[in-house]
Amino acid sequence: MTARRRLLQGILATAAIVVVSPFTQLINFFYRKEEGKAQRQKIANLKDLSPGSYIYFSYPQTGDPKVDNDPFRQFVLIMTSDGQLRVYSRVCVHLWCLPSYIPSRGQLICPCHGSIYRNSDGVAIGGPAAYQPYPTNALPMGRIEVDNNGDIWMVGVEGRIGYGREWRNVKPEDLVKRV
């Protein structure tokens, strides 16, 4: 009886490994490792922007087009109609589609399910993302610095891309630093 039990346990353990092993890479996809060190990367110059304009870019850039086109590296730099600078992840916190910025509305709108984000703070105000609980209802924001030459540098990300950001305790203007 003991030998049978050990044989059955061995078979069940092998079957469990065979069933679970194909999904280990999927786990790595959903639980991406955070970048160890924030990279300082030039995005644009203030001369390149006017109120209501925007620029799409990838961060951190590697120079490899395959890596740089990863949706989880896509961001948008926005100059709001009142001249404020904002950087948001383009990964919707609902189901990870890429929202587009619509300057005439002053909003980021997700084409997949219609989630709408304010350009002032990146908080969802419409669509399914607006019904998600805090803090999973706001786009992660880029931390930026503007130097004396008007160059705009991204120096990090506030929040977790695809998951959201604590937005009640951090004001968007706190993420823009003049150096």
C-alpha positions in Angstrom: 0.0 0.0 0.0 2.8 2.5 0.8 4.5 1.8 -2.5 1.2 2.4 -4.3 0.7 5.6 -2.5 4.2 6.9 -3.3 3.7 5.9 -7.0 0.3 7.7 -7.1 1.8 10.8 -5.4 4.7 10.8 -7.9 2.3 10.6 -10.9 0.1 13.4 -9.5 3.1 15.6 -8.9 4.4 15.0 -12.4 0.9 15.7 -13.8 0.7 19.0 -11.9 4.1 20.1 -13.2 3.1 19.3 -16.8 -0.2 21.2 -16.4 1.3 24.3 -14.7 4.7 24.7 -16.5 3.3 26.3 -19.8 1.8 29.1 -17.7 5.0 30.2 -15.9 5.9 32.7 -18.7 2.4 34.1 -18.4 3.0 34.8 -14.7 6.2 36.7 -15.7 4.2 38.8 -18.1 1.6 39.8 -15.6 4.1 40.5 -12.8 6.7 42.4 -14.7 9.8 43.4 -12.8 10.1 47.1 -12.1 13.0 48.9 -13.6 15.7 49.0 -11.0 16.9 52.6 -11.7 15.0 55.4 -13.3 16.5 56.6 -16.5 16.8 60.3 -17.4 15.6 60.8 -20.9 15.0 63.9 -23.0 11.5 64.0 -24.4 11.1 67.4 -26.1 11.7 71.1 -25.7 9.1 73.6 -24.6 9.4 75.2 -28.1 8.0 71.9 -29.6 4.7 72.3 -27.7 1.8 74.7 -27.5 -1.3 74.6 -25.3 -3.4 71.6 -26.3 -0.5 69.8 -28.0 1.0 66.4 -27.3 3.8 64.0 -28.2 3.9 60.2 -28.0 7.1 58.6 -26.9 8.6 55.5 -25.4 10.3 55.4 -22.0 12.9 54.2 -21.2 14.2 54.0 -24.8 16.7 51.3 -25.6 17.3 52.0 -29.3 15.9 48.6 -30.2 12.6 49.2 -32.1 11.1 45.9 -30.9 11.6 46.8 -27.3 10.8 50.5 -27.6 7.4 49.6 -29.2 6.4 47.6 -26.2 3.0 49.0 -25.1 4.2 49.2 -21.5 6.8 51.7 -22.6 4.3 54.0 -24.4 3.7 57.5 -22.9 2.2 60.8 -23.9 3.5 64.2 -23.0 0.7 66.7 -22.9 0.6 70.5 -22.6 -2.8 71.2 -21.3 -4.9 74.2 -22.6 -3.7 76.2 -19.6 0.0 75.4 -20.3 0.6 72.7 -17.7 2.8 69.8 -18.6 1.6 66.2 -17.9 3.0 62.8 -18.8 0.9 59.7 -18.7 1.3 56.0 -19.4 -0.7 55.1 -22.5 -1.7 51.7 -21.0 -5.3 51.8 -20.0 -5.8 50.5 -16.5 -9.0 48.6 -17.5 -7.7 46.1 -20.1 -4.3 47.5 -21.2 -5.3 49.0 -24.6 -3.6 52.3 -25.7 -5.7 55.4 -25.1 -5.2 58.3 -27.5 -5.1 61.9 -26.5 -7.9 64.0 -28.0 -6.9 67.7 -27.7 -10.3 69.1 -28.6 -11.8 67.3 -25.6 -8.7 67.6 -23.3 -9.0 63.8 -22.6 -7.4 60.5 -23.2 -9.9 58.0 -24.7 -9.4 54.3 -24.8 -10.5 52.8 -28.2 -11.3 49.4 -26.8 -14.0 50.0 -24.2 -14.4 53.8 -24.1 -12.6 54.6 -20.8 -12.0 58.4 -20.6 -9.2 60.0 -18.6 -8.9 63.7 -17.6 -5.7 65.4 -18.9 -5.3 67.4 -15.7 -4.7 64.3 -13.4 -5.1 61.1 -15.4 -8.1 59.9 -13.4 -10.8 57.9 -15.2 -14.1 59.8 -15.5 -16.0 57.6 -17.9 -16.1 54.0 -19.2 -15.1 50.9 -17.3 -11.9 52.3 -15.8 -14.0 54.9 -13.9 -15.7 52.1 -12.0 -12.5 50.5 -10.8 -11.6 51.1 -7.1 -9.0 53.6 -6.1 -6.0 53.5 -6.9 -6.6 51.4 -10.0 -8.6 54.1 -11.7 -5.8 56.5 -12.7 -3.1 56.3 -15.3 0.5 56.2 -14.0 2.3 59.5 -14.5 5.8 60.4 -15.6 8.0 62.4 -13.3 9.6 65.2 -15.4 12.1 68.0 -15.1 12.3 71.1 -17.2 15.8 72.7 -17.4 16.8 76.3 -18.2 17.0 75.6 -21.9 13.4 74.4 -21.9 14.3 70.8 -22.4 11.8 68.4 -20.9 13.3 65.3 -19.3 11.5 62.2 -18.0 13.1 60.9 -14.9 10.8 58.2 -13.6 7.3 56.9 -13.3 4.8 57.4 -10.5 2.5 54.3 -10.2 2.5 50.9 -11.8 1.9 50.7 -15.5 -1.3 48.8 -16.3 -2.4 48.9 -12.7 -2.8 52.5 -11.6 -1.5 55.2 -9.3 -2.1 56.7 -5.9 -3.5 60.0 -7.0 -5.2 61.4 -3.9 -1.9 62.0 -2.1 0.3 63.2 -5.0 -0.7 66.3 -7.0 0.3 66.2 -10.7 2.2 69.5 -10.4 4.4 67.8 -7.8 5.7 65.5 -10.5 7.0 68.5 -12.7 10.2 70.0 -11.4 11.9 73.1 -12.8 15.7 72.7 -12.6 
